[in-house]
Amino acid sequence: MPLSSFAKKAPTTLAKQSASLFSENQSEKQASLNYFLGRGPGLTPSGDDFLLGWLFINQLVFGSTKNDQLILEKAQSLYYTTDVSRHYLYQASKKRYSQNLFYLAEFLKEAPTGFLIDDLLEQLLNYGHSSGADTLAGIAAALIEMEREN
């Protein structure tokens, strides 16, 4: 199913919150960050992993974004998320990601890395208990929202 078909579906709460991350309205964007940061159990909550994937795609497409700093400011607060997530989001704000995400970036830019997309996705999905899947969800949500805006 093409990505554009997902962009046409009625938005869910997750889709609405993801779309708000693209908003020019700062209060909407802040509310959306509050929705995601620290959301879920574990060393790296699902919402944080989602933001990591979302941030990765935005940096890949747009370079540094205003969201890098917004996410970093919120993530560095002791009130929003775990120490591990704070570290990962800090690294992401500096464009430092896992090797598998860099391979995915090469694949998305159509510069083959010697990996099949199935292998890349499997490696990403196998990262952590749910972190890989949550990161991929953030990647997909960012791509879908970009498609919706076009």
C-alpha positions as CSV (number, residue, x, y, z in Angstrom):
1,M,0.0,0.0,0.0
2,P,1.5,3.4,-1.0
3,L,2.3,5.9,1.8
4,S,-0.1,8.4,0.2
5,S,-3.0,6.1,1.1
6,F,-2.2,6.3,4.8
7,A,-2.1,10.1,4.5
8,K,-5.7,10.2,3.3
9,K,-7.1,8.2,6.3
10,A,-9.0,9.9,9.1
11,P,-6.4,11.0,11.8
12,T,-6.2,9.2,15.1
13,T,-5.0,10.8,18.3
14,L,-1.5,9.7,17.5
15,A,-1.7,11.2,14.0
16,K,-3.1,14.4,15.4
17,Q,-0.3,14.7,17.9
18,S,2.3,13.9,15.3
19,A,0.8,16.5,12.9
20,S,1.0,19.0,15.7
21,L,4.7,18.5,15.8
22,F,4.8,20.2,12.4
23,S,2.6,23.1,13.6
24,E,3.8,26.7,13.4
25,N,1.7,27.2,16.6
26,Q,4.1,26.9,19.5
27,S,1.5,26.0,22.1
28,E,0.2,23.1,19.8
29,K,3.8,21.9,19.3
30,Q,4.5,22.1,23.1
31,A,1.3,20.2,23.9
32,S,2.3,17.5,21.4
33,L,5.8,17.2,22.9
34,N,4.2,16.9,26.3
35,Y,2.0,14.1,24.9
36,F,5.0,12.1,23.6
37,L,7.8,12.7,26.1
38,G,8.0,10.0,28.7
39,R,4.9,8.3,27.4
40,G,5.1,4.5,28.2
41,P,7.1,2.3,30.5
42,G,10.7,1.2,30.3
43,L,14.2,2.6,30.0
44,T,13.2,4.4,26.9
45,P,9.4,5.1,26.8
46,S,7.6,4.5,23.6
47,G,6.8,8.2,23.1
48,D,10.5,9.1,23.4
49,D,11.4,6.4,20.8
50,F,8.6,7.7,18.6
51,L,10.1,11.3,18.9
52,L,13.6,9.9,18.1
53,G,12.3,8.4,14.8
54,W,10.3,11.6,14.0
55,L,13.3,13.8,14.7
56,F,15.5,11.5,12.6
57,I,13.3,12.0,9.5
58,N,13.0,15.7,10.0
59,Q,16.7,16.2,10.3
60,L,17.2,14.0,7.2
61,V,14.7,16.0,5.2
62,F,15.1,19.5,6.6
63,G,18.5,19.5,8.3
64,S,18.4,21.0,11.8
65,T,14.9,22.1,12.8
66,K,13.5,24.3,15.5
67,N,12.2,21.1,17.0
68,D,15.7,19.9,17.8
69,Q,16.0,22.5,20.4
70,L,12.4,22.2,21.7
71,I,12.8,18.5,22.2
72,L,16.2,18.9,23.8
73,E,14.9,21.5,26.2
74,K,12.0,19.3,27.3
75,A,13.9,16.1,27.3
76,Q,16.7,17.5,29.5
77,S,14.2,18.2,32.3
78,L,14.1,15.6,35.0
79,Y,10.3,15.8,35.0
80,Y,9.5,14.4,31.6
81,T,11.5,11.2,31.0
82,T,14.1,8.7,32.0
83,D,17.9,9.2,32.2
84,V,18.5,6.8,29.3
85,S,15.9,8.6,27.1
86,R,17.3,12.0,28.0
87,H,20.7,10.7,26.7
88,Y,19.3,9.3,23.5
89,L,17.3,12.4,22.7
90,Y,20.3,14.6,23.5
91,Q,22.4,12.6,21.0
92,A,19.6,12.8,18.4
93,S,19.5,16.6,18.8
94,K,23.1,16.5,17.8
95,K,22.3,14.1,14.8
96,R,23.9,11.1,16.5
97,Y,22.0,7.9,15.8
98,S,22.5,4.2,15.7
99,Q,24.3,2.7,12.7
100,N,21.1,1.0,11.6
101,L,19.3,4.3,11.3
102,F,22.2,5.7,9.2
103,Y,21.8,2.6,6.9
104,L,18.1,3.4,6.7
105,A,18.9,7.0,5.8
106,E,21.2,5.8,3.0
107,F,18.5,3.5,1.7
108,L,15.9,6.2,1.8
109,K,18.2,8.5,-0.1
110,E,18.6,5.7,-2.7
111,A,22.2,5.1,-1.9
112,P,22.3,1.3,-1.4
113,T,24.3,0.1,1.6
114,G,24.4,-3.6,0.7
115,F,21.4,-4.3,2.9
116,L,17.9,-5.3,1.7
117,I,15.2,-3.1,3.2
118,D,13.7,-6.3,4.9
119,D,17.1,-6.8,6.7
120,L,17.3,-3.2,7.8
121,L,13.7,-3.2,9.1
122,E,14.3,-6.5,10.9
123,Q,17.4,-5.2,12.6
124,L,15.6,-2.0,13.6
125,L,12.6,-4.0,14.9
126,N,14.9,-6.2,17.0
127,Y,16.3,-3.2,18.9
128,G,15.2,-3.3,22.5
129,H,11.8,-4.6,23.7
130,S,9.8,-2.2,21.6
131,S,12.2,0.7,20.9
132,G,12.9,-0.3,17.3
133,A,9.2,-0.6,16.5
134,D,8.4,2.7,18.3
135,T,11.3,4.5,16.4
136,L,10.0,3.1,13.1
137,A,6.5,4.4,14.1
138,G,7.9,7.9,14.5
139,I,9.7,7.6,11.1
140,A,6.5,6.4,9.4
141,A,4.4,9.1,11.1
142,A,6.8,11.9,10.0
143,L,6.8,10.6,6.4
144,I,3.0,10.3,6.4
145,E,2.5,13.8,7.7
146,M,5.0,15.2,5.1
147,E,3.0,13.4,2.4
148,R,-0.2,14.8,3.8
149,E,1.2,18.3,3.6
150,N,2.1,17.9,0.0
